[in-house]
Each structure stands twice: as C-alpha cells, then as structure tokens.
Amino acid sequence: MRRQDGIHLSSQGSKTLVKEILKVLKRADWEPSLYWLKMPSEFPEDSPYYIVSPDGETTFNASTQICIWQREWLDI
C-alpha cells in the first residue's frame, strides 16, 4: 500500500499558490506576529566581520537588506 504524502505542485503551481496565500494575508484585518519583515534581526549589532562599506571605515550589515528573491514575493 502506497502512502500519500501531500500535494506536489509544479514550480509555477507553487508560485501561484504562494501569491494567492499572500494576497489573503495582506487583505486580512490582522497582522501575523511572525511576519518575516516585522521581526527584529537576531543579531542586529555591527560586527567587524561584515562587509566594509564604500567609505572604508564602517561595516555593512547585509541582514537588514531585502534580497531580489524576497522582493519577488512582495511585488504581488
């Protein structure tokens, strides 16, 4: 007997499903407490191991930036 382990969507199907779920969440009258853009960074303090900024003196904390793939999910 074969066990069913859930739905398997194509790449396009997964993207469509995520878009629809995010639309519903954005229209809701509540804000999820674990929404990834609202959560504080786990290690917000500066570190000497971060990338050096163009001024050559300060460091650049990349954890506060939004990546290209993250923008893709926000531009619905």
N, C-alpha and C positions, 0 to 999 in steps of 0.2 A: 504494500500500500504506500503510495507516494504522499508525502506531507506537503501542504500548501504553505508557502512562507510569505505570502503577501502579493501586492501588485508590483508588476515590473513594467515601467514605462520607458518609452524611447527618450532620447535626450530632449527632443522637442516637447514631448509629453510632460516630462518633469519640469521644464521651464514654464510651460503653460499652467501647470498645477500650482507652482510656486507663485506665479503672477496673480492668479485668482485668490489664493490664500492671503497674500499681502494686500490685495485690494479690500478684502473683507476686514482685515485687521485695521487698515487705515480708516475705513468708514465707521468703525466701532466707536462708541462714546466713552470708551475706557482706554487706558494706555497700559500695555503689559509692563510689569515691573522688571522683567528681564530683557527688554528690548535692547539689542546689542549696541545701538548708538547712544542710548541713555546711560548705559552702565559706565562707571568710572574705570579708568585703566588700572590694571592690577599693580603695575609698577610705574607710576607717573613721574617719579623723580628722575632728574637728569643723571646720566651715567657717563663716565669717561670712555666707555666702550661704544657709545653711539657714534653715528656718522658725524664728522666735523662739518659745520656749516660753512657757506662760502666766505664768511668773514675770517675764517681760520682760528677763531677763538672759542666760539660757543659750539655746543653739540646739537644735533638734530634728532628729536625723539620721533622716530617713524611710527610708533604705536598710536599716535594721535591722528595720523593721516588716514584718509579713506582711499583704498586701492581701486583700480579700474573695475575689478570684478564686483566690488561692493557697490560702486556707482550703478552698475548694470541692474542690480536688484532694486535700487532706489528710484530709477527712472522708469516708473510704470505709467 
